[in-house]
């Protein structure tokens, strides 16, 4: 009997640097499930290669000659949508450009490695391979649908028709990975200005989390900031875990705060959601709401289960609206969720849960 082999993931590498093209090809070719089918030094050649080769994934340098990467990406997503990983240097201005690429339709960001002896190429290679594998299974149409009305284009904070009764006890904890930047934009921009105290882990490099927090702050009617140790968790504030640190919930007198912790990667990422969810389970229990959004891997599932066992209410994004259904699927399979919803219904569900729990906590209000 002849065993059928898994179809290889076909990758097109678009970069004006021959050194980077060859480096990426060497890294990706070390995975037997990935095949580099072509190279392009600029967007014009890349356009021809996309039509000719029909790759599964494209890596795209956002700084390109003849046509910048963002302009090319917009054209690609309009005419030939393909899972794309944008390649960005660590420069601050490039981080903002890379974040903009995610809103256009890119699946993920990969930091261009510094070519010196200090760079751990094995871990860089493993990260690139993981991102390509995740991208290959991504639903690009979901990114595009989330951004048909991009709030960044108006840069105006949305007016909210309803508000919650402010409750210092309820804590909202959210985890997201691949596709999560746009899912978080959608979710948070539909929450009221007195959102419950919120803590978020989005798998992202440290060079990009500050810029992403600033982006969210510009489109949301409440404060969003990259977390620092001892930041207070309170209504009207969202704290985003910085890249390169795990974040946990802690007590600060009668209030809650966050603490940042160094340490090894967990599930291959840092920050990871499991430590945050576990700390929320221990300290908040039934006054917590847990949410797992789109993302690759299985980070967050066990922590979400701990939250559920402690009495929290948990919401998981459904497969149809997820860019990558890895993290939500794992949470569902181990029984960590109470309800599975499309992204468009999660904000309302969160606020309904807040209202119900506040009513139960205040006997003077009719139930």
Residue pairs with C-beta under 8 A, 6 or more apart in sequence:
6 33
8 32
8 33
8 34
8 35
9 33
9 34
9 35
9 56
9 57
9 132
9 133
9 136
10 35
10 37
10 53
10 54
10 55
10 56
10 57
11 28
11 34
11 35
11 36
11 37
11 55
11 56
11 57
11 58
11 59
11 132
12 36
12 37
12 38
12 39
12 40
12 46
12 49
12 50
12 53
12 55
12 57
12 58
12 59
13 21
13 24
13 25
13 28
13 36
13 38
13 39
13 40
13 58
13 59
14 39
14 40
14 42
14 43
14 46
14 49
14 58
14 59
14 60
14 61
14 64
15 21
15 24
15 39
15 40
15 41
15 59
15 60
15 61
15 64
15 87
16 41
16 42
16 61
16 63
16 64
16 65
17 61
18 41
19 115
20 61
20 87
20 112
21 39
21 41
23 113
23 115
24 36
24 59
24 128
25 36
25 39
27 121
27 124
27 125
27 128
27 129
28 34
28 36
28 128
28 129
28 132
29 35
29 36
30 125
30 129
31 129
31 133
33 133
34 129
34 132
34 133
37 53
37 55
38 49
38 52
38 53
38 55
39 49
40 46
40 48
40 49
41 65
42 64
42 65
42 66
42 67
43 64
43 66
43 67
43 69
43 71
43 72
44 66
44 67
46 58
46 60
46 72
47 72
47 75
47 76
49 55
50 58
50 76
50 80
50 82
51 80
55 82
56 82
56 83
56 136
57 82
57 83
57 84
57 85
57 132
57 135
57 136
58 76
58 82
58 83
58 84
58 85
59 84
59 85
59 86
59 87
59 110
59 132
60 69
60 72
60 73
60 84
60 85
60 86
60 87
60 101
60 106
61 69
61 86
61 87
61 112
62 68
62 69
62 70
62 73
62 86
62 87
62 88
62 94
62 97
62 98
62 101
63 69
63 89
63 94
64 72
69 86
69 97
69 101
70 97
70 100
70 101
70 104
73 84
73 86
73 101
73 104
73 105
73 106
74 104
76 82
76 84
76 105
77 84
77 104
77 105
77 140
77 144
81 105
81 140
81 141
81 144
82 140
83 107
83 135
83 136
83 138
83 140
84 101
84 105
84 106
84 107
84 135
84 140
85 106
85 107
85 108
85 109
85 110
85 131
85 132
85 135
86 98
86 101
86 102
86 106
86 108
86 109
86 110
87 110
87 111
87 112
88 94
88 95
88 97
88 98
88 101
88 109
88 110
88 111
88 112
89 111
89 112
90 111
90 112
90 114
90 207
92 211
95 207
95 208
95 211
96 211
98 106
98 109
98 208
99 109
99 181
99 208
99 211
99 212
99 215
100 152
101 109
102 108
102 109
102 143
102 181
102 182
103 147
103 150
103 152
103 181
103 182
103 185
104 147
105 140
105 143
105 144
105 147
106 143
107 131
107 134
107 135
107 138
107 140
107 143
107 178
107 179
107 323
107 324
108 131
108 134
108 135
108 178
109 204
109 205
109 208
110 127
110 128
110 131
111 205
111 207
113 119
113 121
113 124
126 268
130 268
130 296
131 178
133 296
134 178
134 296
134 324
134 326
135 178
137 296
137 324
138 178
138 179
138 323
138 324
139 322
139 323
139 324
140 323
142 179
142 294
142 321
142 322
142 323
143 179
143 182
143 323
146 182
146 183
146 185
146 186
146 343
147 182
151 158
151 185
151 189
151 219
152 215
152 218
152 219
155 218
155 219
157 218
157 219
157 220
157 221
158 189
158 190
158 219
158 220
158 221
159 221
160 191
160 192
160 193
160 221
162 192
162 351
163 192
163 193
163 194
164 192
164 194
164 195
164 196
164 235
164 351
164 354
164 355
164 358
165 355
165 358
166 194
166 235
166 236
167 196
167 235
167 354
167 357
167 358
167 361
168 197
168 234
168 235
168 255
169 284
169 287
169 361
170 196
170 197
170 287
170 288
170 289
170 354
170 357
170 358
171 196
171 197
171 198
171 199
171 233
171 249
171 256
171 280
171 284
171 287
171 288
171 289
172 195
172 196
172 197
172 198
172 199
172 288
172 289
172 291
172 350
173 198
173 199
173 200
173 249
173 276
173 277
173 280
173 288
173 289
173 290
173 291
173 307
174 184
174 187
174 198
174 199
174 200
174 201
174 290
174 291
174 292
174 293
175 200
175 201
175 202
175 273
175 276
175 277
175 291
175 292
175 293
175 295
175 299
175 300
175 303
175 304
175 327
176 183
176 184
176 200
176 201
176 202
176 203
176 292
176 293
176 294
176 295
176 327
177 202
177 203
177 269
177 294
177 295
177 296
177 297
177 299
177 324
177 326
177 327
178 203
178 294
178 295
178 296
178 323
178 324
178 326
179 293
179 294
179 295
179 322
179 323
179 324
180 202
180 203
180 293
180 294
180 295
181 202
181 204
181 212
182 323
183 293
183 294
183 317
183 322
183 323
183 343
184 200
184 202
184 216
184 293
185 215
185 216
185 219
186 343
186 344
187 291
187 293
187 343
187 346
187 347
188 195
188 216
188 219
188 220
188 224
188 238
189 219
189 220
190 347
190 348
191 220
191 221
191 222
191 347
191 350
191 351
192 221
192 222
192 351
193 221
193 222
193 236
194 222
194 235
194 236
195 222
195 235
195 236
195 237
195 238
196 235
196 289
196 350
196 354
197 233
197 234
197 235
197 237
197 256
198 233
198 237
198 238
198 239
199 227
199 233
199 238
199 239
199 241
199 247
199 249
199 258
199 276
199 280
200 238
200 239
200 240
200 241
201 241
201 247
201 271
201 272
201 273
201 276
201 299
201 300
202 209
202 212
202 240
202 241
203 269
203 271
203 295
203 299
204 212
204 243
205 243
205 244
206 242
206 243
206 244
206 245
207 243
208 243
209 226
209 240
209 241
209 242
209 243
210 226
210 242
212 240
213 224
213 225
213 226
213 240
214 224
216 224
216 238
216 240
217 223
217 224
217 225
220 238
222 236
222 237
222 238
223 236
223 237
223 238
224 237
224 238
224 240
225 231
225 237
225 238
225 239
225 240
226 239
226 240
226 242
227 239
227 240
227 241
227 242
227 247
227 258
227 260
228 242
228 260
229 258
229 259
229 260
230 252
230 257
230 258
230 259
231 239
231 257
231 258
232 252
232 255
232 256
232 257
233 239
233 249
233 255
233 256
233 257
233 258
234 255
239 247
239 258
241 247
241 258
241 260
241 271
241 276
242 260
242 271
243 270
243 271
244 262
244 270
244 271
245 260
245 261
245 262
245 270
245 271
246 260
246 261
246 262
246 263
246 266
246 270
246 271
246 272
246 275
246 276
247 258
247 259
247 260
247 261
247 271
247 275
247 276
248 258
248 259
248 261
248 275
248 276
248 278
248 279
249 256
249 257
249 258
249 259
249 276
249 279
249 280
249 283
249 284
250 256
250 257
250 258
250 259
250 279
250 283
251 257
251 283
256 283
256 284
261 275
263 270
264 270
265 272
266 272
266 274
266 275
266 299
267 274
267 297
267 298
267 299
268 297
269 297
269 299
272 299
272 300
273 292
273 299
273 300
273 303
273 304
274 299
274 300
274 301
274 302
274 303
275 303
276 303
277 290
277 300
277 302
277 303
277 304
277 306
277 307
278 302
278 303
278 306
280 288
280 290
280 303
280 307
280 312
281 288
281 303
281 306
281 307
281 309
281 310
281 312
282 306
282 310
284 310
284 312
285 310
285 311
285 312
286 310
286 311
286 312
286 357
287 312
287 357
288 307
288 310
288 311
288 312
288 313
289 312
289 313
289 314
289 315
289 350
289 353
289 354
290 303
290 304
290 307
290 308
290 312
290 313
290 314
290 315
290 336
291 314
291 315
291 316
291 317
291 346
291 350
292 300
292 301
292 304
292 314
292 315
292 316
292 317
292 327
292 328
292 331
292 336
292 337
293 317
293 322
293 327
293 328
293 343
293 346
294 317
294 321
294 322
294 323
294 324
294 325
294 327
294 328
294 343
295 324
295 326
295 327
295 328
296 324
296 326
296 327
297 326
297 327
297 330
298 326
298 327
298 330
299 327
300 327
300 330
300 331
301 327
301 330
301 331
301 333
301 334
301 336
302 334
302 336
304 314
304 316
304 331
304 336
304 337
305 331
305 334
305 335
305 336
307 314
307 336
308 314
308 335
308 336
308 337
308 338
313 338
313 353
313 357
314 331
314 336
314 337
314 338
314 339
315 337
315 338
315 339
315 340
315 341
315 346
315 349
315 350
316 328
316 331
316 332
316 336
316 337
316 339
316 340
316 341
317 328
317 340
317 341
317 342
317 343
317 346
318 328
318 340
318 341
318 342
318 343
319 325
319 328
319 329
320 342
321 342
321 343
321 344
322 328
322 343
328 340
331 337
332 340
339 349
341 349
358 365
359 365
359 366
359 367
360 367
